[in-house]
Amino acid sequence: MTFIIVLGIYLMGMFLVGIYGMRYANNTESFLTSGKQGTLAMVTASYMASHFGAGFVVGGAEQGAQFGLGGVWFGIACALSYVVFGLIMARGVYRAGYITVADLLRQRYGDKFTSNAYAIFNSIASVGIIAGQIMAGQRLLQAAGMSGFWGAVLCVTIVIAYSTLSGLWGVMMTDLIQMIVGGIGLLSVIFVIMTSGGVTLLQEKLPTPYFNYIPEAWTTYDFLMVLVPTTLYGFLSQASFQRVVASKNERVAVVSPFLSALLLVPFAFMPPLIGMYGHVIFPDQPAGSALFSVIFEALNPIFGALMIAAIIAAIMSTADSQLIGLTANVVHDLYQKEINPHASDKSCKTLSYAVAVGVGLFSLYVALSFTTIISLLSLTYSVLVAGMLVPVLGGYLWNRATSLGAISAMITGVLVLFLGRRISVPYPQLIAAVPALIVFIAASLATKPKSS
């Protein structure tokens, strides 16, 4: 009952934040950019929350139970994705005022194909990410004794409610609250482990490889696949673009990704440590159950309730970021820019609501209907990085890049990815970028740039 009460209070609080934030979403632009009212605390927390999801917390604990401290690398990659984005793109994106990645492509290349391709690919990826968060929430609530179906419905309903009521401002403000709740929850469990002799227990019960920062069981391929794609996704993240344009000034836009990366690193160690503790206490439990076993069997109800709130916060903070980003892709990139350039603000805002609701419900359907969402999501990210990394980053950094170069690189990257997977080429997700880059340069040099 303690779990249900805490969860109910938390979810109602998120809904009330959405109602308050309606004042910051009085037109389509402010809905998608928070009216450029993002403070350093809000934007930084929202960056963190975009990665602080089921993979970071639940997946990190599972990796800790399997491999030990080496389970930290996904979280480290999340932090690195913001470092590379902050170093290379944040200032330029802020000054240009790009709301979406597709805005950059549209202005840079002057064609519809590349910008629309990104909007479509990213929308598909977002649905998968949202569905994955819903699945994690469903399993958690089932473990807490709630119906998995109604738990999933409850989570997606609250996310849709505050996202559609207040747009990006509501997402960022709830992200700030969710990171505070998530931090308190994780720190509470770490506190319990440390004060109950857990550190000594880990040293006594776990073999030495559990304390290696690179797991012995990992090949070079395993390590690179955890670290590199997530880091490179920093250049393609729709959520990052919206956080930049939502910043109230350039200082916030430039500092916030670095600050979020710095804060994510200590958070990244906590779930693997909890997973290691769960593996010691419940050695017969599957690695994926280590976190839930600790919550429901090793903690008192108050600390357990805090940890449940932390996981729900992590799940919802990722889901809401993806939902508002996908809404920007559909309404701003596809509808306003391509289908109906003269659309009224009222019709765009209505469509934003409809898209958020429709995508939330479709993601709920995917979450309830499929069990292989992780492999689907992995493939989607691979396609997005293979096809779009060179056109986005190359176009941003190289003035000589042309539309034909971007289109050629996109097609080449995706083809090499799929052919590499079929004929067992090593590291196809990474190798695909090499021929894509070669074709990008060659085709760009063979054609005139847009400004010519």
KOLTOR-940711 format. One line per 10 residues: number of its first residue (from 1); for each residue y negated, z, x of C-alpha. Coordinates in steps of 0.001 Angstrom, whole numbers, plus 524288, in hexadecimal, padded with zeros to 5 digits. Layout:
<recs>
NUM> Y Z X; ...
</recs>
This chain:
<recs>
1> 80000 80000 80000; 7F6B2 802D3 80B60; 7F892 7F4D0 80FFF; 7F52E 7EF28 802AD; 7E915 7F7AB 800FE; 7E3A7 7F41F 80E64; 7E67E 7E5B5 80C1B; 7E01B 7E5E3 7FEA6; 7D3BF 7EC5C 803D6; 7D308 7E2CA 80F1B
11> 7D4B7 7D692 806E2; 7CAC9 7DB37 7FCD6; 7C11C 7DD72 807E1; 7C2CC 7CF58 80C63; 7C011 7CA90 7FE9D; 7B3A5 7D2BB 7FD98; 7AEC2 7CD36 80A87; 7B071 7BFA4 804AF; 7A830 7C34A 7F8EB; 79D66 7C8CF 80197
21> 79D7C 7BCAA 80A22; 79A96 7B365 7FEE0; 78C38 7B448 802AE; 78F81 7AD10 80F5A; 79669 7A1B8 808B4; 78C48 79BFC 7FF99; 78E5C 78DDF 80401; 798E1 785DF 80AC2; 7933E 786E3 81876; 791A5 795A1 817C4
31> 79F53 79698 811E3; 7A4D5 78FD3 81DF9; 79B9B 795E1 8282A; 7987A 7A372 82286; 78A37 79F6E 821BA; 789F6 7A0C3 830A9; 78993 7AF8B 82F30; 794D0 7B2BA 8386E; 791CA 7BE6C 8411E; 7985E 7C087 84E40
41> 7A1A3 7CA9A 84854; 7A53E 7C1F8 83CC4; 7A757 7B581 8448A; 7AEDB 7BC4B 84F64; 7B7BF 7C327 845A9; 7B9BF 7B675 83E55; 7BDE4 7AF84 84AD6; 7C793 7BA62 84D80; 7CC8F 7BA5F 83F9D; 7CF34 7ABC3 83FE4
51> 7DA1E 7AE55 849C1; 7DD69 7BC3E 845A2; 7E7E3 7B819 83C00; 7F668 7B88E 83983; 7F97A 7B1DC 84669; 7F0E6 7BB1F 84E35; 7F594 7C7E5 84811; 8030D 7C59A 84209; 806B7 7BAFB 84BCA; 80190 7C306 85739
61> 809FC 7CE9B 85329; 815E2 7C5D4 851D5; 8137E 7C017 85F5F; 811F8 7CDDC 864BE; 81F00 7D1F5 85EEF; 8256C 7C5EF 864E8; 81EA7 7C4AE 8720F; 8163D 7D0AC 87454; 80887 7CFB6 879E7; 80A2D 7C0F9 87B3E
71> 807CF 7C059 86C9C; 7F950 7C1B7 86F96; 7F75A 7B363 87341; 7F4B5 7ADEA 865B2; 7E9BA 7B7BA 86421; 7E484 7B467 871B2; 7E4AD 7A5FA 86E08; 7DCB9 7A91B 861D8; 7D27F 7AFA3 86A76; 7D281 7A447 87417
81> 7D021 79AA2 86907; 7C2F9 7A128 866A0; 7BFAC 7A19D 87515; 7C152 792E7 876A0; 7BA06 7904B 869E7; 7AEEA 79941 86DE8; 7ADD6 7936B 87B7C; 7ADED 7852C 87786; 7A9F6 7836E 8695D; 7A34E 78F04 862BC
91> 79545 78C7A 86705; 795F1 77DDB 86480; 79C20 77FA5 8571A; 79182 78954 8533E; 78652 7808D 8579C; 78C31 774B0 850DB; 78E95 77C5C 8444C; 79C58 77745 8423D; 7A292 77DE0 8367B; 7AFDE 777DB 83935
101> 7B725 7716E 84463; 7B6C2 764F3 83C53; 7A7CA 7658B 83CD1; 7A89E 7649B 84B97; 7B1EB 7590C 84AEB; 7A9DC 7522A 8408F; 79D26 7536A 8481C; 7A35B 7509B 85543; 7AB2E 74478 851D2; 7A465 73F60 84593
111> 7B135 73C09 83EB2; 7B8A3 741C8 83342; 7C66F 74113 8388E; 7C5CD 74BC1 842E6; 7BE23 7558A 83AAF; 7C68A 7538E 82EAA; 7D2FE 7545F 836B3; 7CEDC 76198 83C05; 7CB19 7668F 82E7A; 7D852 7629C 82901
121> 7E06F 767A9 8346E; 7D92A 7748C 834BA; 7DA73 77644 82605; 7E92A 774C1 826FA; 7E9B9 77E71 8322E; 7E16C 78821 82A7A; 7EAA0 787E0 81EE7; 7F5DC 78B06 82809; 7EE6D 79636 82E5B; 7EA78 79C0B 82144
131> 7F873 79ADD 81C38; 7FD78 7A18F 82877; 7F443 7AD0E 8263F; 7F889 7AE22 8181C; 806D7 7AE3F 81C46; 80422 7B951 825CF; 7FD1D 7C10B 81B3E; 8082B 7BE99 811D0; 8123B 7C418 81B47; 809E4 7CFED 81E63
141> 807CE 7D35E 8102A; 81632 7D173 80D5A; 81930 7DB36 8181A; 80F7B 7E48A 811A1; 816B7 7E387 804C6; 80DE7 7D9F2 7FDA3; 812C0 7CD4C 7F7BB; 81161 7C2C3 80210; 80CB3 7B8DB 7F80F; 80226 7C176 7F23F
151> 7FE2C 7C673 7FF9D; 7FBE4 7B87E 8041E; 7F47A 7B56E 7F7A1; 7EC02 7C177 7F96D; 7E869 7BE1C 8077A; 7E4E9 7AFF4 804C0; 7DD3E 7B3BA 7F88A; 7D47E 7BD16 80003; 7D258 7B347 80B0C; 7CEAD 7A892 8014C
161> 7C5D6 7B1F6 7F9DD; 7BD2A 7B68D 804F8; 7BD41 7A95C 80BDA; 7B8C5 7A1F1 7FFC0; 7AEF9 7AC50 7FBA5; 7A77D 7AD44 80860; 7AC43 7A262 81142; 7AB90 7A40F 81FFE; 7A2E7 7B031 81F33; 7AD6B 7B715 8175D
171> 7B7C6 7B278 820DD; 7B030 7B77E 82CA4; 7ACA1 7C480 82687; 7BA87 7C706 821FE; 7BF34 7C2BB 82F75; 7B6A4 7CD5B 8356E; 7BC91 7D773 82C43; 7CA3A 7D229 82E8C; 7C8E9 7D304 83D56; 7C45B 7E125 83C31
181> 7CFDD 7E446 8334E; 7D931 7DCA4 83BE8; 7D455 7E360 8482D; 7D59E 7F0E5 8421B; 7E354 7EDB7 83D5A; 7E838 7E8BF 84A71; 7E1A8 7F3B6 8521A; 7E7A1 7FDB2 848C8; 7F55B 7F8E0 84B9C; 7F2D8 7F84F 85A47
191> 7EDA4 80646 8595E; 7FA0F 80AB3 85284; 8028C 80408 85CCB; 7FB1D 809FF 86830; 7FA76 817DA 862A1; 808D0 8181F 85EBE; 80DF6 81512 86C47; 80F6F 806B0 86940; 80AF4 801E8 876A5; 8153C 80A1C 87D98
201> 81F4C 8059D 873A9; 81C2B 7F75E 87650; 81D66 7F96F 884F4; 82A83 8003F 88367; 830D8 7F77D 8793A; 82BF6 7E9C7 87C38; 830EA 7E1A4 8879C; 82770 7DDA4 89257; 8258B 7CF8C 88D59; 81EC1 7D505 8813A
211> 81366 7D8F1 889F7; 811C0 7CB7E 8900E; 805A5 7C44A 88B94; 80D22 7B77E 88B7F; 81A62 7B930 884D6; 82641 7B602 88D1C; 82C22 7AEB4 8818D; 820BD 7A524 88112; 82104 79803 887B5; 81486 791C5 88C93
221> 814BB 789C3 88015; 81552 795FF 8778D; 809CD 79BFE 87EAD; 80168 78FCB 87E0F; 8046D 78D83 86FAB; 7FFB7 79B2A 86C57; 7F386 79A78 874CB; 7EE76 78C80 87548; 7EE58 7870B 86743; 7E7BE 79332 861BE
231> 7DD9C 7930C 86CA3; 7DAD3 78488 86AC9; 7D986 7865B 85C1E; 7CCDF 78D82 85F4F; 7C660 7803D 860AE; 7CB0F 77BBE 85342; 7C93B 78800 84B23; 7C19B 78596 83EB1; 7BFC6 79443 83D5F; 7B8B9 794D4 84A7B
241> 7AF3A 78A11 846BA; 7ABB2 79119 83A24; 7A9BE 79E0A 8413B; 7A054 79772 84AA0; 7981B 79124 84005; 79853 79DC9 83814; 79239 7A571 8435E; 7846B 7AA2C 840E5; 78000 7A5DE 84E83; 784DA 79F10 85AC5
251> 78795 7ABBF 861E5; 79135 7AFE7 8575D; 79779 7A267 8577D; 799A4 7A291 8663F; 79D0F 7B0EA 8688C; 7A62E 7B341 85CF5; 7B1E0 7AAFA 8616C; 7B1F4 7B1BB 86ECD; 7B096 7BF2C 868AA; 7BB93 7BC66 85F1E
261> 7C45B 7B7D2 86A49; 7C172 7C445 871E9; 7C4D7 7CCCF 8662F; 7D11C 7C53A 862B0; 7D7A2 7C7E9 86FCE; 7DA34 7D696 86DBA; 7DE33 7D3B9 85FAD; 7E81F 7C9EA 864D7; 7EFBF 7D4A8 86BEE; 7F13C 7DD71 8600A
271> 7FAE1 7D5CB 8577D; 80482 7D356 862D1; 80437 7E1DE 86641; 80717 7E55E 8581B; 81222 7DB66 8580B; 817C9 7E153 86492; 81748 7EED1 85E65; 81DE0 7E9BC 8521E; 8289E 7E386 85A3C; 82B5B 7F099 860E7
281> 82B2B 7F8AB 8547C; 832A1 7EEC2 84C40; 83AF3 7E717 85603; 843A9 7E138 84B85; 8386F 7DB5A 843CE; 834BA 7CCF5 845B6; 828C4 7CAD7 84E47; 82141 7C594 84298; 8232B 7D285 83B7C; 81EBD 7DB4E 846A9
291> 810C8 7DCB4 841C6; 8149F 7DF6D 833AE; 81F04 7E93B 8380F; 814D8 7F0D6 83FB8; 80B74 7F0C9 83439; 814D2 7F53A 829B1; 81E3D 7FDD0 83138; 81784 8032B 83D5C; 809AD 805F3 8387C; 804BD 80FCB 82EA8
301> 7FF8E 809A5 82200; 7F139 80A81 82603; 7F2FE 8036A 83300; 7FC7D 7FA09 82C75; 7F27C 7F6F2 821FC; 7E82C 7F469 82C60; 7F156 7EB12 83355; 7F46C 7E3D8 826B8; 7E5DF 7E282 82446; 7E46C 7DD66 83236
311> 7EEC8 7D2F2 83029; 7E947 7CEF0 822FB; 7DBEA 7CE47 82981; 7E179 7C58A 83424; 7E81D 7BCA5 82A61; 7DC65 7BB53 8215B; 7D29B 7B993 82C74; 7D9D7 7AD8D 83149; 7DC4F 7A834 823A7; 7CE10 7A922 81F5C
321> 7C929 7A270 82BBD; 7D263 79714 82993; 7CF18 79646 81B23; 7C075 7952A 81D2C; 7C281 78BA9 82883; 7CB25 782DA 82055; 7C107 7834A 81574; 7B6E5 77E5B 81F2E; 7BFE5 77336 82343; 7C238 76EBC 81548
331> 7B4B9 770CA 80F68; 7ABA5 76E61 81AFC; 7B371 76459 822D8; 7BAF1 75C9F 818BB; 7B364 75E03 80BFD; 7A521 75F0D 8103C; 7A5E8 75611 81C05; 7AF77 74BC8 81727; 7B247 74BFE 8089B; 7A548 74FD7 80259
341> 799E2 750CC 80C02; 79056 75312 800D1; 797F9 75E2B 7FAAA; 78FAF 7691E 7F51A; 79056 776A2 7FAE7; 795AC 77BC6 7EE12; 7A114 77245 7EE1A; 7A414 77542 7FC71; 7A3FF 783C2 7F9FB; 7ACCF 78227 7EE23
351> 7B5FE 779E9 7F64F; 7B5DC 78470 800DE; 7BAA7 78E55 7F6F3; 7C4E7 784FE 7F1D7; 7C9CE 7819C 7FF88; 7CACA 78FE9 80383; 7D26E 79353 7F74A; 7DB09 78744 7F80F; 7DE16 788FF 80677; 7E0D8 79774 804AB
361> 7EA65 794B6 7F9A3; 7F0EF 78993 800F6; 7F257 79220 80D0B; 7F867 79C94 80469; 8021A 7927A 7FF54; 80589 78E50 80D3E; 80739 79C78 8116F; 8104C 79F6B 80607; 81812 792C9 80732; 81AC4 79113 815B0
371> 8210A 79933 82053; 81E54 79057 82BFE; 80F8E 79105 82BB1; 80EA4 7951A 83A07; 81545 788D6 83F26; 80D0F 7808C 835E3; 800C3 7874C 83AA2; 804A1 78574 848D6; 8067D 776E1 8469E; 7F984 775D0 83F69
381> 7F223 77C62 84A87; 7F8FA 773B6 85466; 7F4C1 76783 84CFA; 7E6D2 76C86 84B9B; 7E57A 76F8E 85A22; 7EC86 76324 85E98; 7E45B 75A6F 855D2; 7D6FE 760DF 855D4; 7D50F 76850 86298; 7D102 75C83 86ABE
391> 7C824 7563D 8604C; 7C11B 7632C 85D9F; 7BFBD 7688F 86B5C; 7BE44 75B45 871DC; 7B3D6 75705 86846; 7AC8F 763C9 869E7; 7AC6E 76347 878C3; 7ABBE 754A4 87BCE; 7A03D 74C8A 8771E; 7A75B 73FBF 879D2
401> 7B232 74295 86FEA; 7B37A 738F1 864A1; 7B99A 7389A 85742; 7C46A 72F72 85BC1; 7C78E 738D0 866D6; 7C86F 74433 85D55; 7D10E 73CE6 853AA; 7D9DC 737D1 85E86; 7DB48 7455F 8645F; 7DE83 74B3A 85727
411> 7E939 7415E 85447; 7EE9A 741F4 86227; 7EF31 750CF 86257; 7F69F 751B3 8558B; 80009 746C0 8592B; 8030E 74CB3 8666E; 8053F 759F1 86010; 80F4B 754D0 8566E; 815E5 74BA3 8601C; 81677 7569F 86A1A
421> 81D18 75F96 8605D; 8272A 75518 85CFF; 82AFB 751DA 86AF9; 829C6 75FCA 87018; 81E11 75DCE 878F6; 81A2A 76B05 87ECB; 80DA6 7711D 87988; 80A9D 7663C 86FB4; 7FFAD 76E58 86985; 7F8CB 76EE4 876B5
431> 7FCB6 761D8 87C96; 7F78B 75AAA 8708B; 7E9A9 75DAF 874E8; 7EB53 75636 881BB; 7EDD1 7486F 87C59; 7E42B 74B75 87171; 7D9BB 74E3E 87BAC; 7DD06 741F1 88374; 7DC37 7396A 87751; 7CFC5 7406F 87310
441> 7C8F1 73D49 87FEC; 7CDF2 72F41 880B3; 7CA7D 72BAD 872AF; 7BD24 7322E 873B2; 7B9BF 72AD1 8802D; 7BE0D 71E17 879CC; 7B4E0 71FC2 86E28; 7A695 722DE 86C0B; 7A2C5 730CA 86887; 79C15 73365 85B8F
451> 78E86 7349C 86176; 78F3A 72736 867E6
</recs>
